[in-house]
Amino acid sequence: PREHPDAIFVPISWVPTAFDRILPALEADLELTRFDGANSRLGVSGRYYVPLARLGSRLDAAGLHRVAEATLRRFLRGVEQAILAGRLDV
Protein backbone atom coordinates (compact mmCIF):
# COMPACT_ATOMS: atom_id res chain seq x y z
CA PRO A 1 0.00 0.00 0.00
CA ARG A 2 0.95 3.62 -0.58
CA GLU A 3 -0.02 6.01 2.19
CA HIS A 4 -0.65 9.73 1.90
CA PRO A 5 -1.73 12.10 4.68
CA ASP A 6 -5.46 11.52 4.10
CA ALA A 7 -5.51 8.45 1.88
CA ILE A 8 -4.25 4.95 1.35
CA PHE A 9 -3.90 3.28 -2.04
CA VAL A 10 -3.70 -0.48 -2.41
CA PRO A 11 -2.77 -1.85 -5.84
CA ILE A 12 -5.14 -4.54 -7.05
CA SER A 13 -5.32 -6.62 -10.19
CA TRP A 14 -7.64 -9.21 -11.59
CA VAL A 15 -6.55 -11.55 -14.33
CA PRO A 16 -8.91 -14.33 -15.38
CA THR A 17 -7.57 -17.82 -14.80
CA ALA A 18 -10.06 -19.30 -17.24
CA PHE A 19 -11.52 -17.84 -20.41
CA ASP A 20 -8.66 -15.32 -20.48
CA ARG A 21 -9.16 -14.79 -24.20
CA ILE A 22 -12.69 -13.45 -23.70
CA LEU A 23 -12.66 -11.88 -20.20
CA PRO A 24 -11.06 -8.52 -19.38
CA ALA A 25 -8.14 -7.97 -17.00
CA LEU A 26 -8.01 -5.17 -14.40
CA GLU A 27 -5.10 -3.11 -13.06
CA ALA A 28 -6.17 -0.52 -10.47
CA ASP A 29 -5.78 1.04 -7.06
CA LEU A 30 -8.26 0.53 -4.25
CA GLU A 31 -8.50 3.98 -2.65
CA LEU A 32 -9.65 4.94 0.83
CA THR A 33 -9.67 8.71 1.33
CA ARG A 34 -10.61 10.46 4.57
CA PHE A 35 -12.73 13.61 4.21
CA ASP A 36 -13.18 14.41 7.89
CA GLY A 37 -13.53 12.55 11.17
CA ALA A 38 -16.77 10.86 10.14
CA ASN A 39 -16.65 10.50 6.35
CA SER A 40 -14.44 8.64 3.91
CA ARG A 41 -14.55 7.69 0.25
CA LEU A 42 -13.86 4.17 -0.96
CA GLY A 43 -13.22 3.78 -4.67
CA VAL A 44 -11.29 2.14 -7.44
CA SER A 45 -9.17 3.98 -9.97
CA GLY A 46 -7.61 2.15 -12.86
CA ARG A 47 -8.33 0.53 -16.15
CA TYR A 48 -9.37 -2.76 -17.53
CA TYR A 49 -8.17 -4.32 -20.73
CA VAL A 50 -10.77 -5.64 -23.11
CA PRO A 51 -9.79 -8.75 -25.09
CA LEU A 52 -10.72 -9.52 -28.69
CA ALA A 53 -9.34 -6.27 -30.16
CA ARG A 54 -12.00 -4.28 -32.06
CA LEU A 55 -14.76 -6.79 -31.47
CA GLY A 56 -14.13 -6.66 -27.71
CA SER A 57 -14.12 -2.86 -27.78
CA ARG A 58 -17.42 -2.80 -29.65
CA LEU A 59 -19.03 -5.27 -27.25
CA ASP A 60 -17.73 -3.26 -24.31
CA ALA A 61 -19.12 -0.03 -25.75
CA ALA A 62 -22.44 -1.74 -26.47
CA GLY A 63 -22.96 -2.61 -22.82
CA LEU A 64 -20.47 -5.06 -21.39
CA HIS A 65 -18.79 -2.17 -19.55
CA ARG A 66 -21.91 -2.15 -17.35
CA VAL A 67 -21.05 -5.68 -16.19
CA ALA A 68 -17.56 -4.51 -15.21
CA GLU A 69 -19.00 -1.51 -13.34
CA ALA A 70 -21.53 -3.67 -11.49
CA THR A 71 -18.81 -6.14 -10.54
CA LEU A 72 -16.65 -3.35 -9.10
CA ARG A 73 -19.60 -1.90 -7.17
CA ARG A 74 -20.27 -5.33 -5.63
CA PHE A 75 -16.57 -5.69 -4.76
CA LEU A 76 -16.54 -2.23 -3.11
CA ARG A 77 -19.65 -3.08 -1.09
CA GLY A 78 -17.88 -6.20 0.19
CA VAL A 79 -14.78 -4.20 1.15
CA GLU A 80 -16.97 -1.60 2.87
CA GLN A 81 -18.78 -4.31 4.86
CA ALA A 82 -15.46 -5.88 5.88
CA ILE A 83 -14.13 -2.50 7.06
CA LEU A 84 -17.30 -1.70 9.02
CA ALA A 85 -17.35 -5.16 10.58
CA GLY A 86 -13.75 -4.70 11.71
CA ARG A 87 -12.40 -7.48 9.51
CA LEU A 88 -10.00 -5.06 7.78
CA ASP A 89 -7.61 -2.83 9.65
CA VAL A 90 -7.26 0.49 7.82
C-alpha positions as a Markdown table, in Angstrom:
| # | Residue | x | y | z |
|---|---|---|---|---|
| 1 | Pro | 0.0 | 0.0 | 0.0 |
| 2 | Arg | 1.0 | 3.6 | -0.6 |
| 3 | Glu | 0.0 | 6.0 | 2.2 |
| 4 | His | -0.6 | 9.7 | 1.9 |
| 5 | Pro | -1.7 | 12.1 | 4.7 |
| 6 | Asp | -5.5 | 11.5 | 4.1 |
| 7 | Ala | -5.5 | 8.4 | 1.9 |
| 8 | Ile | -4.3 | 4.9 | 1.3 |
| 9 | Phe | -3.9 | 3.3 | -2.0 |
| 10 | Val | -3.7 | -0.5 | -2.4 |
| 11 | Pro | -2.8 | -1.9 | -5.8 |
| 12 | Ile | -5.1 | -4.5 | -7.1 |
| 13 | Ser | -5.3 | -6.6 | -10.2 |
| 14 | Trp | -7.6 | -9.2 | -11.6 |
| 15 | Val | -6.6 | -11.6 | -14.3 |
| 16 | Pro | -8.9 | -14.3 | -15.4 |
| 17 | Thr | -7.6 | -17.8 | -14.8 |
| 18 | Ala | -10.1 | -19.3 | -17.2 |
| 19 | Phe | -11.5 | -17.8 | -20.4 |
| 20 | Asp | -8.7 | -15.3 | -20.5 |
| 21 | Arg | -9.2 | -14.8 | -24.2 |
| 22 | Ile | -12.7 | -13.5 | -23.7 |
| 23 | Leu | -12.7 | -11.9 | -20.2 |
| 24 | Pro | -11.1 | -8.5 | -19.4 |
| 25 | Ala | -8.1 | -8.0 | -17.0 |
| 26 | Leu | -8.0 | -5.2 | -14.4 |
| 27 | Glu | -5.1 | -3.1 | -13.1 |
| 28 | Ala | -6.2 | -0.5 | -10.5 |
| 29 | Asp | -5.8 | 1.0 | -7.1 |
| 30 | Leu | -8.3 | 0.5 | -4.3 |
| 31 | Glu | -8.5 | 4.0 | -2.6 |
| 32 | Leu | -9.7 | 4.9 | 0.8 |
| 33 | Thr | -9.7 | 8.7 | 1.3 |
| 34 | Arg | -10.6 | 10.5 | 4.6 |
| 35 | Phe | -12.7 | 13.6 | 4.2 |
| 36 | Asp | -13.2 | 14.4 | 7.9 |
| 37 | Gly | -13.5 | 12.6 | 11.2 |
| 38 | Ala | -16.8 | 10.9 | 10.1 |
| 39 | Asn | -16.6 | 10.5 | 6.4 |
| 40 | Ser | -14.4 | 8.6 | 3.9 |
| 41 | Arg | -14.6 | 7.7 | 0.2 |
| 42 | Leu | -13.9 | 4.2 | -1.0 |
| 43 | Gly | -13.2 | 3.8 | -4.7 |
| 44 | Val | -11.3 | 2.1 | -7.4 |
| 45 | Ser | -9.2 | 4.0 | -10.0 |
| 46 | Gly | -7.6 | 2.1 | -12.9 |
| 47 | Arg | -8.3 | 0.5 | -16.2 |
| 48 | Tyr | -9.4 | -2.8 | -17.5 |
| 49 | Tyr | -8.2 | -4.3 | -20.7 |
| 50 | Val | -10.8 | -5.6 | -23.1 |
| 51 | Pro | -9.8 | -8.7 | -25.1 |
| 52 | Leu | -10.7 | -9.5 | -28.7 |
| 53 | Ala | -9.3 | -6.3 | -30.2 |
| 54 | Arg | -12.0 | -4.3 | -32.1 |
| 55 | Leu | -14.8 | -6.8 | -31.5 |
| 56 | Gly | -14.1 | -6.7 | -27.7 |
| 57 | Ser | -14.1 | -2.9 | -27.8 |
| 58 | Arg | -17.4 | -2.8 | -29.6 |
| 59 | Leu | -19.0 | -5.3 | -27.2 |
| 60 | Asp | -17.7 | -3.3 | -24.3 |
| 61 | Ala | -19.1 | 0.0 | -25.7 |
| 62 | Ala | -22.4 | -1.7 | -26.5 |
| 63 | Gly | -23.0 | -2.6 | -22.8 |
| 64 | Leu | -20.5 | -5.1 | -21.4 |
| 65 | His | -18.8 | -2.2 | -19.5 |
| 66 | Arg | -21.9 | -2.1 | -17.3 |
| 67 | Val | -21.1 | -5.7 | -16.2 |
| 68 | Ala | -17.6 | -4.5 | -15.2 |
| 69 | Glu | -19.0 | -1.5 | -13.3 |
| 70 | Ala | -21.5 | -3.7 | -11.5 |
| 71 | Thr | -18.8 | -6.1 | -10.5 |
| 72 | Leu | -16.6 | -3.4 | -9.1 |
| 73 | Arg | -19.6 | -1.9 | -7.2 |
| 74 | Arg | -20.3 | -5.3 | -5.6 |
| 75 | Phe | -16.6 | -5.7 | -4.8 |
| 76 | Leu | -16.5 | -2.2 | -3.1 |
| 77 | Arg | -19.6 | -3.1 | -1.1 |
| 78 | Gly | -17.9 | -6.2 | 0.2 |
| 79 | Val | -14.8 | -4.2 | 1.1 |
| 80 | Glu | -17.0 | -1.6 | 2.9 |
| 81 | Gln | -18.8 | -4.3 | 4.9 |
| 82 | Ala | -15.5 | -5.9 | 5.9 |
| 83 | Ile | -14.1 | -2.5 | 7.1 |
| 84 | Leu | -17.3 | -1.7 | 9.0 |
| 85 | Ala | -17.3 | -5.2 | 10.6 |
| 86 | Gly | -13.7 | -4.7 | 11.7 |
| 87 | Arg | -12.4 | -7.5 | 9.5 |
| 88 | Leu | -10.0 | -5.1 | 7.8 |
| 89 | Asp | -7.6 | -2.8 | 9.7 |
| 90 | Val | -7.3 | 0.5 | 7.8 |
